[in-house]
Amino acid sequence: MTKQNTTSRKDDFTEGSIPKKMIAFMLPVLGALILQAMYGAVDMLIVGRFSDEQAISAVATGTNIINLFNFMITGLTMGMAVLIGQYIGERRNDKVGKTIGGALALFGCMAAVLTIFVVWQAPLLAKLMQAPAIEGTVTYVRICGAGLVFIFGYNILSGIFRGMGNSRLPLIFVSIACVVNIIGDLVLVAALDMGVSGAAIATVGAQAISVLLSLLIIKKIDLPFTFSIKDIRFSKQTRKVVKMGAPIATQDVLSNFSFLVICAIINDIGLSAGSGYGIAQKVIMFIMLIPSSLMQSMAAFVSQNIGAKKPERAKKAMLTGMIGGASIGILISVFIFFFGELPASLFTEELEYQRQAAAYLRGFAIDTTLTCILFSFIGYFNGCGKTFFVMCQGVGTALLIRMPASIIMKAITGGNLTFIGMAVPISTIIGITTSTTYYLYLKRKESKELI
């Protein structure tokens, strides 16, 4: 028996215990997301300890801007991962290499265009965000923008292996980057006092080293498909990646855009509120890793089972994810509602910033439970290839519910962050309602087709 066959069976989601297989896949995904989130968190933590409040605000706002483009590529790679999973479920491994090649051609062009745009338009992006620390924000965005190719590279490599059912290698990739980033921050920010520039250089440098070392690791392992340089071209598979991934990317970008609008709204209240919100977002970034890892795992699990013509197993996986995720979410909701100052204190010693962050977290708290339910739905729909609905649902709740609710809450409460924070769970409840309705519609349609 070859090493390749052993690996394929180990990452086969079409057989065996659903909870056991999901947990085994999800834990490395969660670990990778935690370490990936460490980039911004470590930047904020070290900048908060060794720089001034202007630098804290610049890193917080700059990270939100860069995340907008990061979510764009993440959505597209999710589409690629779903296609890979479906081909593997169908046992059509010959299509996998062509899919990856078509995706790489697309992502390479996108990286070039977006790098030029972000570096060139960094001042405009900072102004649109009403960044209190304009110069620092522009610096952070320009340096990170120049390294978008490496940020994209990590997401592409991770998407390939998660589509194959392998979540362990992405964990190794991001572990390398996280260690390098922490060392870089300590040297450039703490020791050399380079502030915002040091934090940005450390982030980009860590991503670059991670991608290069990851490519060396990949050359040493056996892959269950063939791939060559000739596969890197625009083809029919490129169109399929776009068709599958563009709705996910659109949803991710516009959803993140709504949070950028909220950031701009709160920045307008004042520096302490803006910094408090930035710190709260760092806390939330870690909290939301559980539903995010659940969604990514669900998409990979479901795509293989849909490809293998096992839809009932895919549905059972979705329900398993909802129950398990929500159970953990309840505990986290209670903690951040009553003890929000505690995680906020990890990022700043300023009591006022801690108080503002905790205020926002109280309004947001219940969303940690609700999102586990919604993201299980989203992962299921993505895995089924129903990405257009995911886009419509996400864009609708972000633009028509979350943003208006935030503006209204600010207006009627005079800028109370707790009430502004409540806009997020309100939009999630609408998303769950919409997703449930669509799921029942698909189930009814499926029943009619069987008659």
C-alpha positions in Angstrom: 0.0 0.0 0.0 1.4 3.4 -1.0 1.7 6.4 1.2 -0.6 8.2 -1.2 -3.4 5.8 -0.7 -3.1 5.9 3.1 -3.3 9.6 3.1 -6.3 9.6 0.8 -8.3 7.2 3.1 -7.3 9.2 6.1 -8.8 12.4 4.6 -11.9 10.6 3.1 -15.0 12.2 4.7 -17.5 9.9 2.9 -17.1 7.0 5.4 -16.8 6.6 9.2 -18.0 8.6 12.2 -19.2 12.1 11.3 -18.3 13.7 14.7 -14.9 12.0 14.8 -13.9 12.9 11.3 -15.2 16.5 11.6 -13.3 17.1 14.9 -10.1 15.6 13.5 -10.3 17.9 10.5 -11.6 21.0 12.4 -9.0 21.1 15.2 -6.1 21.8 12.8 -8.2 24.3 10.9 -9.0 26.0 14.2 -5.4 25.9 15.2 -4.3 27.5 11.9 -6.9 30.2 12.2 -5.8 31.0 15.8 -2.2 31.3 14.7 -3.2 33.4 11.6 -5.2 35.7 13.9 -2.0 36.1 16.0 -0.6 38.3 13.2 -2.9 41.2 13.9 -3.2 40.4 17.6 0.6 40.2 18.2 1.0 43.5 16.2 -1.6 45.1 18.4 -0.3 43.6 21.6 3.3 44.7 21.1 2.5 48.0 19.6 0.1 48.6 22.5 3.0 47.9 24.9 5.8 49.7 23.2 4.2 52.5 21.1 1.6 55.3 21.6 -2.2 55.4 21.1 -1.8 56.8 17.6 0.1 53.6 16.6 -2.6 51.4 18.2 -5.3 53.1 16.2 -3.2 52.9 13.0 -2.6 49.1 13.3 -6.3 48.5 14.2 -7.7 50.5 11.2 -4.9 49.3 8.8 -5.6 45.7 9.7 -9.3 46.1 8.9 -8.4 47.5 5.5 -6.0 44.7 4.6 -8.5 42.2 5.8 -10.9 43.4 3.1 -8.6 42.2 0.4 -7.7 39.1 2.4 -11.3 38.1 2.6 -11.6 38.5 -1.2 -9.0 35.9 -1.9 -10.2 33.7 0.9 -13.6 33.5 -0.7 -12.2 32.6 -4.1 -10.0 29.9 -2.6 -13.0 28.5 -0.8 -14.6 28.1 -4.2 -11.5 26.3 -5.4 -11.5 24.1 -2.3 -15.1 23.1 -2.8 -14.4 22.1 -6.4 -11.4 20.0 -5.3 -13.4 18.3 -2.6 -16.2 17.5 -5.1 -13.7 16.0 -7.6 -12.1 13.9 -4.9 -15.5 12.7 -3.7 -16.3 11.7 -7.3 -12.8 10.0 -7.6 -11.9 12.3 -10.5 -8.4 13.3 -9.3 -7.4 14.1 -12.8 -9.4 17.3 -12.6 -7.7 18.5 -9.4 -4.4 19.6 -11.0 -6.2 21.5 -13.8 -8.4 23.2 -11.2 -5.4 24.4 -9.2 -3.6 25.6 -12.3 -6.6 27.6 -13.5 -7.0 29.1 -10.0 -3.3 30.1 -9.8 -3.5 31.9 -13.1 -6.4 33.9 -11.8 -4.9 34.6 -8.4 -1.6 35.7 -9.9 -3.3 38.4 -11.9 -5.4 39.5 -9.0 -2.4 39.8 -6.7 -0.6 42.1 -9.2 -3.6 44.4 -9.7 -4.5 44.6 -6.1 -0.9 45.3 -4.9 -0.7 48.3 -7.2 -4.1 49.6 -6.2 -3.5 49.2 -2.4 -0.1 50.8 -2.4 -1.3 53.7 -4.7 -4.6 54.4 -3.0 -3.6 53.8 0.7 -4.2 57.5 1.6 -7.7 57.3 0.1 -8.5 54.1 1.9 -7.4 55.6 5.2 -9.5 58.7 4.7 -12.6 56.6 3.8 -12.1 54.8 7.1 -11.9 58.2 8.9 -8.7 56.9 10.5 -7.8 59.0 13.5 -4.1 58.3 12.8 -3.9 58.9 9.1 -0.1 58.8 8.5 0.4 55.6 10.5 -2.6 53.9 8.9 -1.3 54.8 5.4 2.2 53.4 6.3 0.7 50.1 7.6 -1.6 49.6 4.6 1.2 50.4 2.1 3.7 48.0 3.5 1.1 45.2 3.9 -0.3 46.0 0.5 3.2 45.5 -1.0 3.2 42.0 0.4 -0.3 40.9 -0.7 1.2 38.3 -3.0 2.5 36.4 0.1 -0.8 36.8 1.9 -2.6 35.4 -1.1 0.0 32.6 -1.4 -0.7 31.3 2.1 -4.5 31.2 1.4 -4.1 29.5 -1.9 -1.9 26.7 -0.5 -4.2 26.3 2.5 -7.3 26.1 0.2 -5.7 23.4 -1.9 -5.0 21.1 1.0 -8.3 21.7 2.8 -10.1 20.8 -0.4 -8.2 17.5 -0.3 -9.3 17.0 3.3 -5.9 17.7 4.7 -6.0 20.4 7.4 -2.7 19.5 9.0 -0.3 21.1 6.4 -2.0 24.5 6.6 -1.5 24.4 10.3 2.2 23.8 9.7 2.4 26.7 7.2 0.8 29.2 9.5 2.8 28.0 12.5 6.0 28.9 10.7 4.6 32.3 9.9 3.4 33.0 13.4 6.7 32.3 15.0 8.5 34.5 12.5 6.0 37.3 13.0 6.4 37.3 16.8 10.2 37.4 16.5 9.9 40.2 13.9 7.6 42.3 16.1 9.8 41.9 19.2 12.9 42.9 17.2 11.4 45.7 15.0 8.8 47.2 17.3 10.0 46.5 20.9 13.8 46.6 20.3 14.3 48.9 17.4 11.2 51.1 18.1 10.0 51.1 14.5 6.3 51.3 15.6 3.7 50.9 12.9 6.3 50.3 10.1 7.9 47.5 12.2 4.6 45.8 12.8 3.8 45.8 9.1 7.2 44.6 8.0 7.1 41.8 10.5 3.7 40.7 9.2 4.7 40.7 5.5 8.1 39.1 6.2 6.4 36.3 8.2 4.0 35.5 5.3 6.8 35.5 2.8 9.0 33.1 4.8 5.9 30.9 5.4 5.0 30.6 1.7 8.6 29.9 0.7 9.1 27.2 3.3 5.7 25.7 2.5 6.6 25.3 -1.1 9.7 23.4 0.0 7.6 21.1 2.2 5.1 20.4 -0.6 7.9 19.2 -2.9 8.8 16.5 -0.3 5.3 14.9 0.0 3.2 12.7 -2.3 0.1 14.2 -3.8 -3.0 12.3 -4.9 -3.0 14.2 -8.3 -0.7 15.3 -11.0 0.3 18.9 -11.5 2.7 20.7 -13.8 3.6 24.3 -14.8 1.5 23.7 -18.0 -1.6 23.6 -15.9 -1.2 27.2 -14.8 -3.3 28.9 -17.4 -6.8 30.3 -17.9 -9.1 27.5 -18.8 -12.6 26.1 -18.2 -11.5 25.2 -14.7 -10.7 28.9 -14.1 -14.3 29.8 -15.0 -15.6 27.1 -12.6 -13.4 28.5 -9.8 -14.8 32.0 -10.5 -18.4 30.7 -10.7 -18.1 28.9 -7.4 -15.8 31.3 -5.5 -16.9 34.8 -6.7 -20.2 34.7 -4.8 -18.4 33.6 -1.6 -15.7 36.3 -2.1 -18.4 39.0 -2.8 -20.2 37.9 0.4 -17.0 38.0 2.4 -15.9 41.3 1.1 -19.2 43.1 1.5 -19.7 41.6 5.0 -16.2 42.8 6.0 -17.0 46.1 4.3 -20.0 46.5 6.7 -17.6 46.1 9.6 -15.3 48.8 8.1 -18.4 51.1 7.9 -19.0 50.3 11.6 -15.4 51.1 12.3 -15.7 54.4 10.5 -18.9 55.2 12.4 -17.2 54.5 15.7 -14.0 56.4 14.8 -16.2 59.4 14.3 -17.2 59.2 17.9 -13.7 59.8 19.1 -10.2 58.3 19.5 -11.0 56.3 22.7 -14.2 54.8 21.2 -12.3 54.0 17.9 -9.4 52.4 19.8 -11.8 50.5 22.1 -13.6 49.2 19.1 -10.3 48.2 17.4 -9.4 46.2 20.6 -12.8 44.6 20.8 -12.4 43.5 17.1 -9.2 41.8 18.0 -11.0 39.9 20.8 -13.9 39.1 18.5 -11.4 37.9 15.8 -10.3 35.1 18.2 -13.8 34.4 19.4 -15.1 34.0 15.9 -12.4 31.5 14.9 -14.6 28.6 16.2 -17.5 29.3 13.9 -15.1 30.1 11.1 -13.2 26.8 11.4 -16.6 25.1 11.6 -17.7 26.7 8.4 -14.5 25.8 6.5 -14.6 22.2 7.8 -18.3 21.9 6.9 -17.6 23.0 3.4 -14.8 20.5 2.9 -16.8 17.7 4.5 -20.0 18.4 2.6 -18.3 18.9 -0.8 -16.8 15.4 -0.6 -20.1 13.8 0.3 -22.1 15.7 -2.3 -19.5 14.5 -4.9 -19.9 11.0 -3.6 -23.7 11.2 -3.9 -24.3 11.0 -0.1 -26.5 14.1 0.6 -28.0 12.7 3.8 -24.6 12.3 5.4 -23.9 16.0 4.4 -27.1 17.1 6.2 -26.2 15.1 9.3 -22.8 16.8 9.3 -24.5 20.2 9.3 -26.7 19.4 12.3 -23.7 18.0 14.1 -21.8 21.2 13.6 -24.7 23.4 14.8 -25.1 21.5 18.0 -21.5 21.3 18.8 -20.6 24.8 17.8 -23.6 26.4 19.6 -22.8 24.5 22.8 -19.3 26.1 22.9 -20.7 29.4 21.8 -23.0 29.7 24.8 -20.1 29.5 27.2 -18.1 32.2 25.3 -21.2 34.5 25.1 -21.6 34.4 28.9 -17.9 35.1 29.5 -17.5 38.1 27.2 -20.8 39.6 28.4 -19.7 39.7 32.0 -15.9 39.8 31.7 -15.1 41.7 28.5 -12.5 43.9 30.2 -10.3 40.9 30.8 -9.5 39.9 27.2 -9.4 43.6 26.3 -6.7 44.2 28.9 -4.4 41.9 27.0 -4.1 44.5 24.2 -3.9 47.7 26.2 -3.3 49.0 29.7 -5.5 52.1 29.1 -8.6 51.6 31.3 -10.8 53.8 29.1 -10.0 51.7 26.0 -10.7 48.5 28.1 -14.1 50.0 29.2 -15.0 50.9 25.6 -14.0 47.5 24.3 -16.0 45.7 27.0 -19.1 47.9 26.2 -19.0 46.8 22.6 -18.5 43.2 23.5 -21.6 43.2 25.7 -23.8 44.1 22.8 -22.0 41.6 20.5 -21.9 38.7 23.0 -24.8 36.5 21.9 -23.5 36.5 18.3 -20.8 34.0 19.3 -23.6 31.4 19.7 -25.8 32.5 16.8 -22.9 32.5 14.3 -22.1 28.9 15.0 -25.6 28.1 13.7 -25.4 30.5 10.7 -21.9 29.4 9.7 -22.9 25.7 9.8 -25.6 26.6 7.3 -23.1 28.6 5.1 -20.5 25.8 5.2 -23.2 23.3 4.1 -24.5 25.6 1.3 -20.9 26.3 0.1 -20.2 22.6 0.1 -23.3 21.9 -2.0 -22.2 24.6 -4.5 -25.1 26.9 -3.5 -22.7 29.9 -3.3 -25.0 32.4 -5.0 -27.5 32.0 -2.2 -24.7 32.4 0.4 -23.8 35.7 -1.4 -27.3 37.0 -1.4 -27.9 36.1 2.2 -24.6 37.6 3.4 -24.8 40.8 1.3 -28.4 41.3 2.3 -27.8 41.0 6.1 -24.6 43.1 5.9 -25.9 46.0 3.8 -29.6 46.0 4.7 -29.5 45.1 8.3 -26.1 45.4 10.0 -25.0 48.7 8.6 -28.3 50.6 9.0 -28.8 49.1 12.5 -25.3 50.4 13.5 -26.1 53.9 12.2 -29.5 53.9 13.9 -28.1 52.7 17.2 -25.4 55.4 17.2 -27.9 58.1 16.4 -30.5 57.1 19.1 -28.0 56.3 21.9 -25.5 59.1 21.3 -22.7 56.6 20.5 -23.2 53.9 23.1 -21.0 51.0 22.0 -23.1 48.3 23.6 -26.1 49.2 21.5 -24.0 49.6 18.3 -22.6 46.1 19.0 -26.1 44.7 19.1 -26.4 45.4 15.3 -24.3 42.3 14.6 -26.4 39.6 16.4 -29.6 41.3 14.9 -28.2 40.7 11.4 -27.2 37.1 12.3 -30.7 36.3 13.4 -32.0 37.5 10.1 -29.4 35.3 8.3 -30.4 32.2 10.3 -34.0 32.8 9.4 -33.3 33.2 5.7 -31.0 30.2 5.7 -33.5 28.0 7.4 -36.2 29.0 4.9 -33.8 28.2 2.0 -32.8 24.8 3.5 -36.4 23.8 3.9 -37.1 24.9 0.3 -34.2 22.7 -1.0 -35.4 19.8 1.1 -39.0 20.1 -0.2 -37.6 20.4 -3.8 -35.5 17.3 -3.3 -38.5 15.3 -2.0 -40.6 16.2 -5.0 -37.8 15.1 -7.4 -37.7 11.6 -5.7 -41.5 11.1 -6.2 
